Amino acid sequence: MTQTLSKPVATSTKTKYNITWKKLPEDFKLPDDIVENIDPPLLATALRESLEFVGFILASRLIAANFGM
């Protein structure tokens, strides 16, 4: 049996974007309250569960977390 592998043809297209936005007025007040992002814990949980599901996380392994986030 013979199998032929072909390389995908690389197409080089570069798109330049022009992004503009209006400047805020000088008297615009931004809030000073703390805004918390709750997404990283959800993403970390999803990653841990997916790794645990496929068997990459075992009881015999030491797994460190970044508690500085």
RAZICOR-V330202 format. One record per pair of residues at least 12 apart in sequence whose ideal C-beta (glycine too) atoms are under 6 Angstrom apart, sorted by sequence separation. I is the first residue (numbers start at 1). J is the second residue. D is the distance in Angstrom with one decimal. If there is no record, write none. Layout:
i=I j=J d=D
i=I j=J d=D
This chain:
i=40 j=69 d=6.0
